[in-house]
Amino acid sequence: MTCRFAVSITFALLLCGCGDSPLPVIPADNRDPAILAGAYNYRGSAYSKRGDHDAAIKDYSEAIRLKPDFALAYNNRGTAYGKKGEYDEAIKDWSEAIRLDPDNAHNYGVARSRLAKSDADFKKYDELKAKKK
């Protein structure tokens, strides 16, 4: 039931993130922090697609508060900061995403495409992408 609820929330949030339709309210009666964190992360993505990066950052921050090891939320929040031109904050979040999930090529890909941080990041990204093939 918990997984079905998360999938339902995710689907609803993604659908409502398009156009001018209002975004749904995250249910307050759910007490599972991991599910709520996922819901906030997805709603943040919907806000980001609309160009409302401040609202996205607020939701990504709530996802991180609920699940401090949520690398994807750090990555997404970093992207939202980057779109606002707040590069110092973006770098902090992308660095934290890499620290939390160093084997996820996506985290290095963000660093690579957005920051071109270092040759080490390029190398790590290429190594991780080669592992997935």
N, C-alpha and C positions, 0 to 999 in steps of 0.2 A: 504494500500500500504506500509506503514512504517513497519508493522509487517512482511509482505511478504518479504520485502527487508532484514530485519534482519535474517529471517529464511534462505533466499538464501545465504547470506554472511556466516552465521554459517555453513551451509551444505558444502559450497565450501571450507571454511577454514579447516573443519574437514577432508574432503576428501584429500585435498592437504597436510595435515600434515603427511602423511605416505610416506615412501619410500624416494627417492631422488628427487622427483618432486619439483619445486620451489614453494614457498609460494606466494600467491597472494598479491598484493598491496592493502592496504585499500583505498577505494575511497575517494579522497579529496573533492568531490563535496557534500558529505553528511554533513549537519551541525547539526544534532541532536546528542548532546553529549552522550545521553544514548545509542543510537544505535552504535555510534563509540566506546564507552567504551566496549560494548559487543563484538564488532568485534575485538578490540585489545585483550580482554581477551581470546577469542577463538583462535586467532592467537598465543598468548602466550602459550596456551595449546599445540598447534601443535609444536611450537619450543621446548617446554619441552619434548614432546614425542620423539623428535629427539635427545634429549640430549643437545640441545643448550640453556642452562639455562641462559646465559647472555642475549641472544636475548629475551627469555621469560620474564625475569625480566624487560627488557626495555619496552616490550609491556604491561605487567601488570601495570607498573608504569604509562604509558600513560593512561591506562584505569582508574586508580585511579585519575589521574590529571583531567580527563574529568568528572568523577563521584566519588567524594571523599567519598561517603557513600557506595561504592560498596564492600560489605563484601567478596564476592566470589573472587574478584581480589586480595584483601589482603591475603586471604587464599591461593590462588594459588601462589602468589609471595612468601609467606612464605615457601611454599613447595619447590619452586625453590631455594630459599636461603638455605634451609636445605639440598637439594641435592648437593649444592656446599660446604657444611660444614660451612656456615656462620650462625651459630646458633643464635647469638645475633640478627641479622636482622630478622631471621625467627621467633623468639619469639615475637619480636615487631609486626610483621605483623599478626601472629596468635592471639595475644592479641587484636589487633585492630579489627580483624574479629569478635571476641567474643564480644567486646564492641559494635560494630555496629549492630550485630544480635545475641543477647544473647539467643534467643529461637530456634536457629538453632542447632540441635544436631550435625550436621556435623562439625561445628566449634569446639565444645568440643571434638569430636572424633579425630580431627587432633591433638589437644593439648594432648589428652590422648595417642594416638598411637605414636606420635613423641617425646613428651616431658615428659610424665607422670608427668605433672606439680604439681598436688596436689590432695589430696583426694576430695577436693571440686569440681574440674573439673570432676573427675570420677563420683561423685554423680550427678552432673548436667547433664552430658552426659546420664547416665542411666535413670534419670527422664524424659528427653526430648525424648529419644527413646521409653520409655514406653507410653508416651502421643500419639505418632504416631501410636501405635498399635490399 
